[in-house]
């Protein structure tokens, strides 16, 4: 018998929290919840969850700090941030801290469920990844989510490793944003989703692997086609 997927909902607005719990239970998930930041962090760190839905504006501790503290301990934990904040800086900040994706409020329940399913699907799929990636002078251990550039250690999230691994499997061509959303995030092709998740993850990776992120030589943009990974300098 398959184990029931567990989701933690950290949301202070009671009507939204209750609605999310009802929807997720209806779709077959086991759900726990928290209404404040400290309670949410404690549950996230002491429980076992397949996914955390994390609001940003919370009493006691905001979602940014919770995400950062989860990532300091577990870089594999799938996290989707729920935010009424839709400015680029705020969204980028959440993704920089290691969230897998974000969903702006107000959101369509159907869209949210599709995105939850996509993140869970990717987290359960056995990755066809090489154990070690060599990108320029950087050696990356894909299992331990870490890399070495000389004597400098680089920490990656699971999603960043998935992006690099997929691009490494397709170095002969540019890979589009839509393909990355499909193959790495698990979204169905043609699904009408407005998200800058791919672009922000690419920017994060450039800061980690490029000598000059503003003039990338390894993780390059192919105008009108997507991104391509150059494995050797």
C-alpha positions in Angstrom: 0.0 0.0 0.0 1.4 3.4 -1.0 2.2 5.8 1.8 -0.1 8.9 1.9 1.8 12.1 1.0 2.2 14.5 3.9 2.0 18.3 3.5 2.6 21.0 6.1 0.6 24.2 5.6 2.0 27.3 7.3 -0.5 30.1 6.9 -1.8 32.6 9.5 -5.1 33.6 7.7 -7.6 31.1 9.1 -9.9 31.1 6.1 -7.1 30.4 3.7 -5.5 27.8 6.0 -8.8 25.9 6.4 -9.6 26.1 2.7 -6.1 24.7 1.8 -6.5 21.9 4.3 -9.9 20.9 2.9 -8.7 21.0 -0.7 -5.6 19.0 0.1 -7.4 16.4 2.1 -10.0 16.1 -0.7 -7.1 15.3 -3.1 -5.8 12.6 -0.8 -3.0 14.2 1.2 -2.4 14.0 4.9 -2.2 17.6 6.1 -0.7 19.3 9.2 -0.8 23.0 9.7 0.5 25.9 11.7 -0.8 29.5 12.1 2.4 31.2 13.3 6.1 31.2 12.2 7.7 29.6 15.3 5.1 26.8 15.3 5.6 26.2 11.6 9.4 26.1 11.9 9.2 23.6 14.8 6.8 21.3 12.9 8.9 21.6 9.7 12.1 20.6 11.5 10.7 17.9 13.8 8.2 16.3 11.3 8.5 14.5 8.0 6.7 16.2 5.2 6.8 15.6 1.4 6.1 19.3 0.8 5.8 22.5 2.8 3.4 25.3 1.7 4.8 28.3 3.4 3.2 31.8 3.6 5.7 34.7 3.8 3.8 37.1 6.1 3.5 35.2 9.4 3.3 36.3 13.0 6.4 35.6 15.1 8.7 34.7 12.2 8.3 35.3 8.5 8.4 32.7 5.8 11.8 33.9 4.6 13.5 33.0 7.9 11.7 29.7 8.1 12.8 28.8 4.6 16.4 29.8 5.4 16.5 27.8 8.6 15.0 24.7 6.9 17.6 24.9 4.1 20.4 25.2 6.6 19.5 21.7 7.8 17.8 20.1 4.8 18.5 21.1 1.2 16.2 18.4 -0.2 12.9 19.5 1.4 10.4 20.6 -1.2 9.0 24.1 -0.4 6.4 26.2 -2.2 6.0 29.8 -0.9 2.6 31.5 -0.8 2.9 35.2 -1.1 0.7 38.3 -1.5 4.0 40.1 -2.3 4.5 40.0 -6.0 7.4 42.4 -6.6 10.5 40.9 -8.3 12.8 41.6 -5.3 10.5 39.8 -2.8 10.0 36.8 -5.1 13.7 36.6 -5.9 14.5 36.7 -2.2 12.3 33.7 -1.4 13.8 31.7 -4.3 17.3 32.7 -3.4 16.7 31.2 0.1 15.9 27.9 -1.6 12.2 27.7 -2.2 11.4 25.4 -5.1 8.6 27.7 -6.4 6.2 30.4 -5.4 2.5 30.9 -5.9 1.2 34.5 -5.7 -2.1 35.3 -3.9 -4.9 35.2 -4.9 -4.4 31.9 -6.5 -6.5 29.4 -8.4 -7.0 26.2 -6.4 -6.7 24.2 -9.5 -3.4 25.9 -10.4 -2.1 25.4 -6.9 -2.9 21.7 -6.9 -1.2 21.2 -10.2 1.9 22.9 -9.0 1.9 20.8 -5.8 1.5 17.7 -7.8 4.4 18.7 -10.1 6.8 19.4 -7.2 5.8 16.2 -5.5 6.2 14.2 -8.7 9.7 15.5 -9.3 10.7 14.8 -5.7 9.6 11.2 -6.0 11.2 10.5 -9.4 14.5 8.6 -9.4 16.9 11.0 -11.0 18.9 9.8 -13.9 21.9 11.8 -12.8 25.6 11.2 -12.8 27.0 11.1 -9.3 29.7 13.6 -10.2 29.5 16.6 -12.6 32.6 18.4 -13.8 31.8 21.9 -15.0 34.9 23.9 -15.8 37.1 23.7 -12.7 34.2 22.8 -10.5 33.5 19.2 -9.3 29.9 18.7 -8.1 28.7 15.8 -5.9 25.1 15.6 -7.0 24.1 13.2 -4.2 25.5 15.3 -1.4 24.4 18.6 -3.1 27.9 20.1 -2.8 30.7 21.2 -5.1 34.3 22.2 -4.9 36.0 25.0 -6.8 39.6 24.6 -5.8 39.4 24.8 -2.0 36.1 26.7 -2.0 33.0 24.6 -1.2 29.7 25.4 -2.9 26.3 24.4 -1.4 23.5 23.6 -3.8 19.8 22.9 -3.3 18.3 19.7 -4.8 16.5 21.8 -7.5 19.7 23.5 -8.5 21.4 20.2 -8.9 18.4 18.9 -11.0 18.7 21.9 -13.3 22.5 21.4 -13.8 22.1 17.7 -14.3 19.4 18.1 -16.9 21.4 20.7 -18.8 24.5 18.5 -18.5 22.5 15.7 -20.3 21.7 18.1 -23.1 24.9 20.1 -23.7 24.5 19.8 -27.5 21.5 22.2 -27.6 19.8 25.0 -25.8 17.1 24.0 -23.4 14.0 26.2 -23.2 12.3 27.5 -20.0 9.2 25.4 -20.9 11.3 22.3 -21.2 13.0 22.9 -17.8 9.6 23.6 -16.2 8.4 20.3 -17.6 11.5 18.1 -17.0 12.9 19.6 -13.8 9.8 21.1 -12.1 7.4 18.5 -13.4 4.8 20.9 -14.9 2.7 19.6 -17.8 3.8 21.1 -21.2 1.4 23.9 -22.3 0.2 24.5 -18.7 -0.4 28.3 -18.5 1.8 29.2 -15.5 3.3 32.6 -14.9 6.5 32.1 -13.1 10.1 33.4 -13.1 11.3 30.4 -11.2 13.5 29.1 -14.0 15.2 32.5 -14.6 15.8 33.0 -10.9 17.3 29.6 -10.4 19.6 30.2 -13.4 20.7 33.5 -11.8 21.4 31.7 -8.5 23.5 29.0 -10.3 25.5 31.6 -12.2 26.5 33.3 -8.9 27.7 29.9 -7.7 29.6 28.5 -10.7 30.6 31.5 -12.9 33.7 33.7 -12.3 31.7 36.7 -13.5 27.9 36.0 -13.3 27.2 39.1 -15.4 29.3 37.7 -18.2 28.6 33.9 -18.0 30.9 31.5 -19.9 29.4 28.2 -18.7 25.7 28.7 -18.1 24.9 30.8 -21.1 21.7 32.2 -22.6 20.9 31.4 -26.2 18.6 34.3 -27.2 15.1 33.1 -28.1 16.0 29.5 -27.4 16.8 29.0 -23.7 19.9 28.0 -21.7 22.9 25.9 -22.5 25.6 24.5 -20.2 29.2 24.6 -21.4 31.0 21.9 -19.4 34.6 22.8 -20.3 36.2 26.3 -20.4 
